[in-house]
Amino acid sequence: MAQSLVPHLVNDKGVDRIKIGVKEFQCMGAAPPHDHPHVYLDMGDETQIVCPYCSTLFLHDHALKATESDPPSCVYVATSPPGAPAA
């Protein structure tokens, strides 16, 4: 499965807020199979946004790269299941 250009974020830890290095992303709620509908969120000129499905508050942090989050591991990276052919 190819990784999307728009970062996908998950809140498997169940925290109230996640700092991220992007202003446009998709919130999944949790990693599959426990994800909610993947909703595209765009902060625009703001520095924060709340997911309408899981109520996670996302805060933009200029110090973080697009592949980073605080807490760590909230940027979802799709992986192939064992035995699946590589993309």
C-alpha positions as MATLAB code, in Angstrom:
seq = 'MAQSLVPHLVNDKGVDRIKIGVKEFQCMGAAPPHDHPHVYLDMGDETQIVCPYCSTLFLHDHALKATESDPPSCVYVATSPPGAPAA';
ca = [
       0.000    0.000    0.000;
       1.468    3.364   -0.976;
       1.784    6.013    1.697;
      -0.387    9.064    1.059;
       1.089   12.553    0.643;
      -1.365   13.834    3.256;
      -0.289   12.557    6.698;
      -2.730   10.301    8.516;
      -2.839   10.694   12.289;
      -4.032    8.300   14.978;
      -4.668    8.671   18.685;
      -4.171    5.102   19.896;
      -2.914    6.446   23.232;
      -6.188    8.316   23.866;
      -4.540   11.651   24.698;
      -6.517   14.925   24.732;
      -4.143   16.788   22.396;
      -1.509   15.983   19.810;
       1.138   18.397   18.542;
       1.845   17.963   14.826;
       4.109   19.517   12.205;
       1.443   19.933    9.506;
      -1.738   21.961    9.110;
      -3.466   19.619    6.623;
      -3.953   15.970    7.493;
      -6.431   13.122    7.904;
      -7.516   11.971   11.335;
      -8.224    8.241   11.601;
      -9.025    8.180   15.322;
      -7.178    4.915   15.910;
      -5.187    2.484   13.823;
      -7.218   -0.008   11.742;
      -9.387   -1.916   12.396;
     -10.522    0.483   15.152;
     -10.392    3.644   13.029;
     -13.246    6.089   12.507;
     -14.049    7.496    9.041;
     -10.884    9.188    7.791;
     -11.688   12.889    7.897;
      -9.582   15.521    6.128;
      -8.803   18.462    8.397;
      -7.250   21.790    7.396;
      -6.258   24.357   10.052;
      -5.976   27.160    7.501;
      -4.651   30.256    9.310;
      -5.392   28.782   12.741;
      -2.936   26.812   14.909;
      -5.370   24.206   16.205;
      -8.346   22.100   15.161;
     -10.602   19.495   16.807;
     -11.549   16.262   15.036;
     -15.364   16.102   14.781;
     -15.333   12.299   15.239;
     -12.935   11.630   18.128;
     -12.636   15.140   19.642;
      -8.832   15.032   19.616;
      -7.324   18.518   19.683;
      -4.512   18.903   17.137;
      -2.015   21.722   17.699;
       0.395   22.894   15.004;
       4.016   23.022   16.200;
       6.535   24.634   13.824;
       9.367   22.707   15.506;
       7.983   19.352   14.306;
       8.478   17.843   10.845;
       5.539   16.492    8.819;
       6.527   12.984    9.940;
       6.645   13.855   13.659;
       4.110   14.230   16.446;
       4.081   14.758   20.193;
       3.366   12.302   21.669;
       5.461   10.239   19.248;
       3.920    7.547   17.047;
       0.686    9.405   16.200;
       1.647    9.726   12.509;
       0.235    6.562   10.936;
       2.459    4.690    8.504;
       0.693    2.019    6.458;
       2.470   -1.320    6.376;
       1.797   -4.390    4.294;
       0.405   -7.415    6.128;
       2.782  -10.393    6.448;
       3.024  -12.296    3.177;
       1.563   -9.475    1.068;
       3.488   -8.416   -2.046;
       5.464   -5.175   -1.733;
       3.945   -2.117   -3.376;
];
